[in-house]
Amino acid sequence: MLRIVLWALAALYLLLVGLTPAALAPVTLAFAGLATVIAAVPPSVLLLVAAVAWLKRKPATA
C-alpha cells in the first residue's frame, strides 16, 4: 500500500514539475507586455491618470 502511495506521489510531483513552466509561460508573457506598455507611456501621463482615478474614487467629505 505504501509503495502505491509513493508511486502516486512521485507521478503527481513529476506531472506538476513538468506542467508548471508551460502553464506559467502565458502569465510571464502578459507581465512582459504590461511592462512594455507601462514603459512606453510617459511618467507624467501615468501620474495624471493616477491623480484622476484617485480624485474620482475619493470619498466625499461632509
Stockholm file with secondary structure:
# STOCKHOLM 1.0

chainA/1-62         MLRIVLWALAALYLLLVGLTPAALAPVTLAFAGLATVIAAVPPSVLLLVAAVAWLKRKPATA
#=GR chainA/1-62 SS CHHHHHHHHHHHHHHHHHHHHHHHHHHHHHHHHHHHHHHHSCHHHHHHHHHHHHHHHSCCCC
#=GC SS_cons        CHHHHHHHHHHHHHHHHHHHHHHHHHHHHHHHHHHHHHHHSCHHHHHHHHHHHHHHHSCCCC
//
